[in-house]
Amino acid sequence: MARDDWNPDTYARFAELRARPFWDLAERIDTTSPIESMADLGCGPGDLTRALADRLGTASAIGVDSSAAMLSRASGQATDRCRFEGGDIATWTSEQFVDLVIANASLQWVPDHRAVIERWASQLTACGQLAIQVPANADHPSHTCSATVAEREPFRSAMGGTPPADPVGANVLAPEAYAELLHDLGFEDPDVRLVVYPQVMPSSATVVDWTRGTSLTRFFTALPDDLHERFVDAYRSELLVAIGDRAPYFYAFKRILMNARRRAA
């Protein structure tokens, strides 16, 4: 991103809901042998990175993120065994092999998942593990309505005539494609599942607050500051027409979760 439009406070408003798939991934990590090192790619504010490192008892953990604002927040989670640094998760490599790579709701932001996952796999120890979660809800009005508004004026012209595509729709593969890829890369019995998370929001309009902390950031990056709130208002109107103005609102959120361990040689 040209500018850093990630707001840790906005993102953290739904911290409990955002953490649930992370811990679902963690529950399926194989701990029959020690996990001495781990990398959390797209670590955000770092609290989950440190919590998982503490749970697993890792000797060395690193969190990587491209957002300066998120890394500033993550610095408060740093310890002798857990550190954070800026970087591009798409091109990330490690100076030493790691036992675990976890990426929770971050891989969707980068293209060419086959190449990226292959690169991550190459950084694992002999029996290392991947734990990855990506959203799979590009067809929900929470995503399609923002794309519709982005094609209207003055927003379209302000974004150079080409609004940024939805990374979930553009980049995320089908669950079976991830399973096949992991198998081909030498992972044993890859566990790939599509999960619908039941997110009950106080109202339909609360969905705007949710997407403002994630999906809408791509528009904020492309738009001048004085159009941010106008875009959000237009998006809110479009969304409420599509999903209705209800309280509470059941926001069904699809995610793909995958856990895999490399086959022993």
C-alpha positions as CSV (number, residue, x, y, z in Angstrom):
1,M,0.0,0.0,0.0
2,A,1.2,3.5,-0.8
3,R,-0.1,4.8,2.5
4,D,-0.7,3.1,5.8
5,D,-4.5,3.2,6.3
6,W,-4.6,0.4,8.9
7,N,-6.1,1.6,12.2
8,P,-5.3,-0.7,15.1
9,D,-8.1,0.7,17.2
10,T,-10.7,0.1,14.4
11,Y,-9.3,-3.3,13.8
12,A,-9.4,-4.2,17.5
13,R,-13.0,-3.3,18.0
14,F,-13.9,-6.8,17.0
15,A,-10.9,-8.5,18.5
16,E,-12.7,-11.5,19.9
17,L,-14.4,-12.3,16.6
18,R,-11.2,-11.9,14.7
19,A,-9.3,-14.0,17.1
20,R,-11.6,-17.0,16.9
21,P,-10.3,-18.5,13.6
22,F,-6.7,-17.9,14.8
23,W,-7.3,-20.1,17.8
24,D,-9.1,-22.6,15.7
25,L,-5.9,-22.9,13.7
26,A,-3.9,-23.1,16.8
27,E,-6.0,-26.0,18.2
28,R,-5.0,-28.1,15.2
29,I,-1.3,-27.5,15.4
30,D,0.5,-30.8,16.0
31,T,2.3,-30.4,19.3
32,T,3.5,-34.0,19.7
33,S,7.0,-32.6,19.1
34,P,8.3,-29.2,20.3
35,I,7.8,-26.1,18.2
36,E,10.9,-24.2,18.9
37,S,10.4,-21.4,16.4
38,M,7.5,-19.8,14.6
39,A,6.7,-16.9,12.3
40,D,3.4,-15.1,12.3
41,L,3.0,-13.5,8.8
42,G,0.6,-10.6,8.9
43,C,0.8,-10.4,12.7
44,G,-1.2,-7.1,13.0
45,P,-1.0,-5.7,16.6
46,G,1.0,-8.7,17.8
47,D,-1.1,-9.8,20.8
48,L,-2.1,-13.2,19.2
49,T,1.5,-13.8,18.1
50,R,2.8,-13.5,21.6
51,A,-0.1,-15.4,23.1
52,L,0.5,-18.4,20.7
53,A,4.3,-18.3,21.3
54,D,3.6,-18.4,25.1
55,R,1.1,-21.3,24.6
56,L,3.5,-23.3,22.5
57,G,6.6,-22.5,24.5
58,T,8.6,-21.4,21.5
59,A,12.1,-20.3,22.0
60,S,11.9,-17.9,19.1
61,A,8.9,-16.2,17.5
62,I,8.8,-13.4,14.9
63,G,5.8,-11.4,13.8
64,V,5.9,-9.7,10.3
65,D,3.6,-7.0,9.1
66,S,3.7,-4.3,6.4
67,S,1.7,-1.7,8.5
68,A,3.8,0.7,10.5
69,A,0.7,1.5,12.7
70,M,0.2,-2.2,13.5
71,L,3.9,-2.7,14.2
72,S,3.9,0.2,16.5
73,R,1.2,-1.4,18.5
74,A,2.9,-4.8,18.3
75,S,6.1,-3.4,19.8
76,G,4.3,-3.5,23.2
77,Q,4.1,-7.3,22.9
78,A,7.8,-7.8,22.2
79,T,9.9,-10.0,24.6
80,D,13.3,-11.6,24.5
81,R,11.6,-14.6,22.7
82,C,9.1,-12.7,20.6
83,R,10.1,-9.9,18.2
84,F,8.4,-8.0,15.4
85,E,9.6,-6.5,12.1
86,G,8.2,-4.9,8.9
87,G,8.2,-6.8,5.7
88,D,6.2,-8.1,2.8
89,I,4.7,-11.5,3.6
90,A,4.6,-12.4,-0.1
91,T,8.4,-12.4,-0.4
92,W,9.2,-13.3,3.2
93,T,12.1,-15.7,3.9
94,S,13.8,-16.6,7.1
95,E,17.4,-16.6,8.0
96,Q,16.8,-20.0,9.7
97,F,14.2,-22.6,9.1
98,V,11.2,-22.4,11.4
99,D,8.9,-25.1,12.8
100,L,5.7,-23.2,12.2
101,V,4.4,-20.6,9.8
102,I,1.0,-19.1,10.7
103,A,-0.9,-16.6,8.7
104,N,-4.3,-15.5,9.9
105,A,-6.4,-13.3,7.6
106,S,-3.3,-12.0,5.8
107,L,-2.6,-14.1,2.7
108,Q,-5.6,-12.8,0.9
109,W,-3.9,-9.4,0.5
110,V,-1.2,-10.8,-1.8
111,P,-1.6,-12.5,-5.2
112,D,-0.3,-15.9,-6.5
113,H,-1.0,-18.0,-3.5
114,R,0.6,-21.1,-5.1
115,A,4.0,-19.3,-5.3
116,V,3.7,-17.7,-1.9
117,I,2.7,-20.9,0.0
118,E,5.5,-22.8,-1.8
119,R,7.9,-20.1,-0.6
120,W,6.6,-20.3,2.9
121,A,6.9,-24.1,2.8
122,S,10.5,-23.9,1.8
123,Q,11.3,-22.0,5.0
124,L,10.1,-24.9,7.2
125,T,12.1,-27.5,9.1
126,A,11.9,-31.1,8.1
127,C,8.5,-31.7,9.8
128,G,7.4,-28.1,9.9
129,Q,3.8,-26.9,9.8
130,L,1.7,-24.4,8.1
131,A,-1.5,-22.9,9.6
132,I,-3.3,-20.5,7.3
133,Q,-6.7,-18.8,7.3
134,V,-8.2,-16.7,4.6
135,P,-11.7,-15.1,4.3
136,A,-13.8,-16.5,1.6
137,N,-16.8,-14.2,1.6
138,A,-16.2,-12.1,-1.6
139,D,-19.8,-12.8,-2.6
140,H,-21.3,-11.3,0.5
141,P,-22.9,-7.8,0.2
142,S,-20.4,-6.5,2.7
143,H,-17.9,-6.9,-0.1
144,T,-19.9,-6.5,-3.3
145,C,-21.6,-3.2,-2.1
146,S,-18.2,-1.5,-1.6
147,A,-17.1,-2.5,-5.1
148,T,-20.4,-1.1,-6.5
149,V,-19.9,2.2,-4.8
150,A,-16.3,2.4,-5.9
151,E,-17.5,2.5,-9.5
152,R,-19.6,5.6,-8.9
153,E,-18.4,9.2,-9.1
154,P,-16.6,11.0,-7.6
155,F,-14.9,7.9,-6.2
156,R,-14.1,6.2,-9.5
157,S,-12.3,9.2,-10.9
158,A,-10.6,9.9,-7.6
159,M,-9.1,6.4,-7.8
160,G,-7.7,7.0,-11.3
161,G,-10.7,5.3,-13.1
162,T,-9.7,1.9,-11.8
163,P,-10.8,1.1,-8.2
164,P,-8.8,-1.5,-6.4
165,A,-10.1,-5.0,-6.8
166,D,-11.4,-7.0,-3.8
167,P,-8.3,-9.1,-2.8
168,V,-10.5,-11.9,-1.5
169,G,-12.3,-12.3,-4.8
170,A,-9.1,-11.8,-6.8
171,N,-6.6,-13.9,-4.8
172,V,-8.3,-16.6,-2.7
173,L,-8.5,-20.1,-4.2
174,A,-11.1,-22.8,-3.7
175,P,-10.6,-25.0,-0.6
176,E,-9.8,-28.0,-2.7
177,A,-7.2,-26.1,-4.7
178,Y,-5.3,-25.4,-1.4
179,A,-5.6,-29.1,-0.4
180,E,-4.2,-30.2,-3.7
181,L,-1.4,-27.6,-3.5
182,L,-0.4,-28.6,0.0
183,H,-0.3,-32.3,-1.0
184,D,1.9,-31.5,-4.0
185,L,4.3,-29.6,-1.8
186,G,4.8,-32.6,0.4
187,F,2.4,-32.1,3.3
188,E,0.8,-35.1,4.9
189,D,-3.0,-35.3,5.0
190,P,-3.6,-31.5,4.7
191,D,-6.6,-30.4,6.7
192,V,-8.5,-27.8,4.7
193,R,-12.0,-26.8,5.7
194,L,-14.5,-24.1,4.8
195,V,-16.1,-22.7,8.0
196,V,-19.0,-20.4,8.4
197,Y,-18.5,-18.2,11.5
198,P,-21.7,-17.0,13.1
199,Q,-21.0,-13.3,13.8
200,V,-23.9,-11.7,15.5
201,M,-23.6,-7.9,15.1
202,P,-25.6,-5.3,17.1
203,S,-27.2,-4.1,13.9
204,S,-26.7,-4.3,10.1
205,A,-24.9,-1.0,10.1
206,T,-22.2,-2.5,12.4
207,V,-21.0,-4.5,9.4
208,V,-19.6,-1.1,8.1
209,D,-17.5,-0.8,11.2
210,W,-16.2,-4.4,10.6
211,T,-15.2,-3.8,7.0
212,R,-13.8,-0.4,7.8
213,G,-11.1,-2.1,9.7
214,T,-10.2,-4.5,6.9
215,S,-11.7,-4.6,3.4
216,L,-12.3,-0.8,3.1
217,T,-8.7,0.0,3.8
218,R,-7.9,-0.6,0.1
219,F,-10.2,2.3,-0.9
220,F,-8.9,4.6,1.8
221,T,-5.4,4.0,0.4
222,A,-6.6,5.0,-3.1
223,L,-8.9,7.9,-2.2
224,P,-8.0,11.4,-0.9
225,D,-8.7,11.9,2.7
226,D,-11.6,14.2,2.1
227,L,-13.5,11.4,0.3
228,H,-13.1,8.8,3.0
229,E,-16.2,9.6,5.0
230,R,-18.3,10.2,1.8
231,F,-17.3,6.8,0.6
232,V,-18.3,5.2,3.9
233,D,-21.6,6.9,4.0
234,A,-22.4,5.8,0.4
235,Y,-21.3,2.3,1.2
236,R,-23.5,2.2,4.3
237,S,-26.5,3.2,2.3
238,E,-25.9,0.7,-0.4
239,L,-25.3,-2.1,2.1
240,L,-28.4,-1.5,4.2
241,V,-30.5,-1.7,1.0
242,A,-28.9,-5.0,0.3
243,I,-29.1,-6.7,3.7
244,G,-31.8,-4.7,5.4
245,D,-31.7,-2.5,8.5
246,R,-32.0,-5.0,11.3
247,A,-30.9,-5.3,14.9
248,P,-29.3,-7.6,15.7
249,Y,-27.8,-8.8,12.4
250,F,-26.5,-12.3,11.7
251,Y,-23.3,-11.8,9.6
252,A,-22.4,-15.2,8.2
253,F,-18.7,-15.1,7.5
254,K,-17.0,-17.8,5.4
255,R,-13.4,-18.6,6.0
256,I,-10.9,-21.2,4.7
257,L,-8.7,-22.8,7.4
258,M,-5.8,-25.0,6.6
259,N,-3.3,-26.9,8.7
260,A,-0.6,-29.1,7.3
261,R,2.6,-30.8,8.4
262,R,5.4,-31.8,6.1
263,R,5.8,-35.5,5.5
264,A,8.8,-37.0,7.2
265,A,11.5,-37.9,4.7
